[in-house]
């Protein structure tokens, strides 16, 4: 049986597949090497170490997510774009759990500075342009969006909503509606920077 040629991309793709199947914490160089049918040292010419491997999975996940967001917000603005943006995140979290988990960590500079990361930032800014949020407040709006969506998805993933009714789908739509209302009524004055001396 022919093996997939070893490249940085093929090693990271295999690591991403492992993350989705067995969990992100299962991603190690030795585990990926076993899946590829090679010895662990063979991977070092393609990824520097485990941190580089994990960052590669994160960058791949960002690219996947960006593609979903593009599809979700195309031709939409305001609440419709926000709904598409949120739905893209939720679908990705449910369908690619290991890759999603790779985004719930402090990633290295390679992933932060990747084209995919810049695209996700640009797409998020495109959604925010449909709301009266001043440009200098976008960082705060992005944090609100990220923490709200990621918090909901983290709880949903671990079954945090399984023991009460109605189901999480109802709460999800209310969450997105609440975010829409918040962005439409964004506070006019910037919050005080408490880090200043």
N, C-alpha and C positions, 0 to 999 in steps of 0.2 A: 504494500500500500504506500503510495507516494505521500510524503510529508509536505505541508505547506512551507514554501521557502521562508526562512527566517529573515524578517525585516523588523524594524522598529514598529511599523504599523501592524504587522501580523502578530507580534508578541503582545502588543497592547490590546488588540482585538480579542485575543485569546483570554487575556486577563479580564477584559470586560465581560466576556461570556461566562467565565468562572464566577465573577462577582454576582451576576444575575442568577446563576444556578445554585451557588453554595453560600452566598453572602460576601459582602465586600471584605470582611475581616479574613476571609479564606484566601485572599489574593496574596500569594508570596511568590518569589522567584522560583522556588523549588516546585511549587504546585503548578505553576504555568509551564515549567520545563517538562514535568511529567505529562501534562496534557499534549504538549507538542512532540513528545517522544524524543527529547534531547536531554543532555546533561545540563545542570544549572549553569556551569561556567559558560556554556554556549550563548547564554542570553546577555552576558555582560558587554558584548560588542554592540548591543542594540539598546539596552537600558542600563544606566549607571548603577542603580541600586533599587531597593524596594520603593523608596520614596519617589524616585523617578517613574517607576512603573505605576504607582498609584496616581501620580499627577497625570500620567498619560491617559489613564482611565477617566480621570476628571475632565481632561481636555476633550476626549472623545465624547463624553456625556454632554458637555456644553455644546458641542457641534450638533449632536442629536437633538438636544432640546431646542437649539436655535432653529433648526429645520422645522420642528413642530410648531414653534411660535410663529414663524413666517406663514405657515399654512393657516394657523388659527386666527391671525389678525389681518390677513390680506383683504384689502378693500373695506376694512371696518374702522370705526372710530368710536371714541367714547365708551359707553357701557358694552357695546358689542365687541369692541377690541379687547376690553378688559376680560370679558367672558371667554373669548378665544385664547387669550394669554393664560388665564387661570386654568382652562381646560387642557391646554398643552402641558402644563406642569403636572396636573393630576394624572393624565393619561400616561405620561412618561414615568411617573413615580409608581404607578400600578403595573405597568408592562415591563419596566426595566428596573426592578428594585435595587439591584446591586449598583448599577450605574448611578441611580438616583442618590443612593447613600454616599457615593463618591463625591457628591456635590455638597454634602452636609458636613464638611470638615474644612479646616484651614489648609488650603491648597498652596503649593509652592509657586514660585515666580513663573515657571514655565507655563503652568495652566492659567495663572492670572493674566499673563501677557499674551496669551494665545489669540489667534484671529477669532476663534469661537467665542471666547470670553468677551471680546470687543463687540461681536455681533449681538450677543445676548444683551449687553448694556445698551447698544443702539436700538434694539427692538423694544426694550423696556422704556427707553426715552420716547420712542414713537407712540407707545400707548399713553404715556403721560401727557403728550402734546394735545391729546383730546380733552384735557381737563385744565381748569384755571389754576394750575400749580406753577408758581414762578420757577424759572430755571434754577435759581440758587437754592430752591427748596427740594429739588428732585432727589437729592441724596437721602433726605428724610422720607420722602414718599416711597422710594425704592426699598428702604429698610422696613417700612410699614408693610408694604406688599410682600416682601420676602418672608418676614417673620410670621405674618398671618397665614399665608399659603403654606409655608413649610411646616408651621406648627400644626395646622389642620391635617396635613398629609402624614406627618409623623405619627400623630395620634390615630389616624385612620389605619395606618399600616400595622400598628401593634394591636389593633382591635379595641382601641379605647372607646369606640362608639357602639360596640356590639351588644351592650346590655341595657340599652335604653331605646325608647321610641319617640318620634319617628326615626327612620334610618338616616344615615349620614348624608344621603343625597339632598334631603330637604335642607339640612344645615349648611351644606356646601353652597347651595343657591342663595341662602340668606347671607352667608359670609361674603360672597362676591357682590351681592346687592349692597351690603354695608360698606364694603370698600369703595364701591361706586359713589355712594352717598358722601363718604368721607372725602374722596378726591374732589367731588363737586363743591364741597364746602370747606376746602382746605383753609386753615387759619391764615389770615392776612399777614400777621406779623410773625417774623422768624422767632423761634425759641431762643432763649439766652444760651450762650456757649458757656457752660459751667466749667470748662477746662481752662478758661482764661484766668490769669493770676488776679 
